[in-house]
């Protein structure tokens, strides 16, 4: 029997992009993995699409509706708190557009199965021979600059902070990272790391670099219709400054 896992899928106006058939197919193949969709105040038919999915298979597809749009960080936080409450072995979150294919979840779970020293597995979009990483050039280069600045602020040699594919061991220590609202609306990935570093600084607990595994993805595709635009780069840098001030000053 595979250890149970709950994966949070934050959704905002995803009615035309949500690949319902892929979620259904995956759930048939991997019944131990369940999904919790967080409808983040969508104004399109996202809620109806998710309700239909839930009615068809309420065991594998749950929904959390937020009355107002709160941003990815709060959608992820609300979803993960509900996921932790169900006491699975692992929890995580995944981008709704499935830029990272769902079958990658199996490899993430297997890593946590065989490596008890690990507490987090993060997807990393690394363009190498034998891998299919399709990303628009502008987003790639802006992303590399952003990731470098984030790494310097965190003091952590992490390659890709922003990939929307992450899995955590469902321990009390991990759950504690999500108890309070995040300071930014979108930089949840970086704030999780900042909170982890802050919580373990000066303790005998394993440090961030000892418990995180970056998994080079075999496949990742930039799906049309992303909410992230090039103009958000400056906002992201401001968010990094806020994180630095809150957690490291």
WOBELMO-V393323 format. One line per field, one symbol per residue. phi: phi as a letter, one per 20 degrees, with the letter a starting at -180 (. if undefined). psi: psi as a letter, one per 40 degrees, with the letter a starting at -180 (. if undefined). burial: 1 if it has 24 or more other ideal C-beta (glycine too) atoms within 12 Angstrom, else 0. A space follows every 10 residues. Layout:
phi: ???
psi: ???
burial: ???
This chain:
phi: .fffccdedf ccldgedfeg ffffffffec ffddccedee mfddeggfff ffffffbffd cdcceefcfd nggfffffff fffgfelffc cabbffflge gfffgfffff fffecffecb cdfcedfcfn cdddcggfff ffffffffff ffffmcedec fefecbccfe dgfffffdfd gefdeceggf fgfffffffd fmdefgegfe dddeefffbb cfefngfedg ffgfffffff fffgffdcd
psi: hihiihhhgh hhfedeehgd dddddddddg eehihhhhhg fieaeddddd ddddddgede hiihhhdihe iddddddddd dddddefidi iaiihdefdh ideddddddd dddegeeieh hhihghhihe ighhhidddd dddddddddd ddddfhghdg dehfhihihg idddddeedi iididdfddd ddddddddde heieihidee ehhhhhidhh hhhieiehid eedddddddd ddddddee.
burial: 0010111111 1111101111 0110011001 0111111111 1100011011 0011000001 1111110011 1111111111 1111000111 1111111111 1101111110 1100000111 1111110000 0010100010 0110011011 1011010111 1111111111 1001101100 0111111111 1111111111 0000000100 1111111111 0110011100 0110010011 011100100
